Amino acid sequence: MAALEYDAELDARGLFCPEPVMMLHNRILDVAPGRSLRVIATDPSTTRDIPRFCQFLGHELISEQEQGGEFVFLIRRGRE
């Protein structure tokens, strides 16, 4: 599978709820609307929290994968 392209990245490895989503809330603002952010996390609760974050705030969850104990999300920023 080809790697998906992204414009910015947030490394939330080693952080636990609610820190990854709090960091995501701030980091997504650095990404222009329509651009994408890659998030890497190790907390399993991100598989619940990040999709909800996207749904509630109007961002598109492009992909969600687990790779070797890490959870990788690709998010396209909404228009807010």
SVG drawing of the C-alpha trace seen along z (x, -y; Angstrom):
<svg xmlns="http://www.w3.org/2000/svg" viewBox="-20 -28 26 33">
<polyline fill="none" stroke="black" stroke-width="0.4" points="0.0,0.0 1.4,-3.4 2.0,-6.0 -0.6,-8.7 0.6,-12.3 0.2,-14.8 1.0,-18.4 1.9,-18.3 2.4,-15.8 1.6,-15.4 3.6,-12.9 1.5,-12.0 3.4,-8.7 3.7,-8.0 0.8,-10.4 -2.4,-9.3 -6.0,-10.6 -6.8,-13.4 -3.4,-14.8 -3.4,-13.5 -6.7,-15.1 -5.8,-18.3 -2.6,-18.5 -4.6,-17.7 -7.1,-20.5 -4.2,-23.0 -2.2,-21.4 -5.0,-21.3 -5.2,-25.1 -1.7,-25.2 -3.0,-23.3 -4.8,-25.3 -8.4,-24.2 -8.4,-21.4 -4.9,-20.3 -4.0,-17.1 -2.5,-16.3 -0.9,-12.9 -1.3,-11.9 0.8,-9.1 -0.3,-7.9 0.2,-4.9 -2.9,-5.3 -5.6,-2.9 -8.3,-5.4 -7.3,-7.6 -9.2,-5.1 -12.3,-6.3 -11.4,-9.9 -9.9,-11.1 -12.8,-9.9 -15.2,-11.7 -13.1,-14.8 -13.3,-14.9 -17.0,-14.2 -17.8,-17.0 -15.5,-19.6 -16.2,-18.9 -12.8,-17.5 -12.5,-14.4 -10.9,-11.3 -9.2,-10.1 -7.6,-7.0 -7.0,-5.2 -4.4,-2.3 -2.6,-0.4 1.0,0.2 3.2,2.1 1.3,0.8 1.0,-2.7 -2.2,-4.3 -1.8,-6.4 -4.6,-8.8 -4.8,-11.1 -7.1,-14.0 -8.2,-16.6 -9.0,-19.9 -12.5,-21.2 -13.5,-24.7 -14.4,-25.8"/>
</svg>
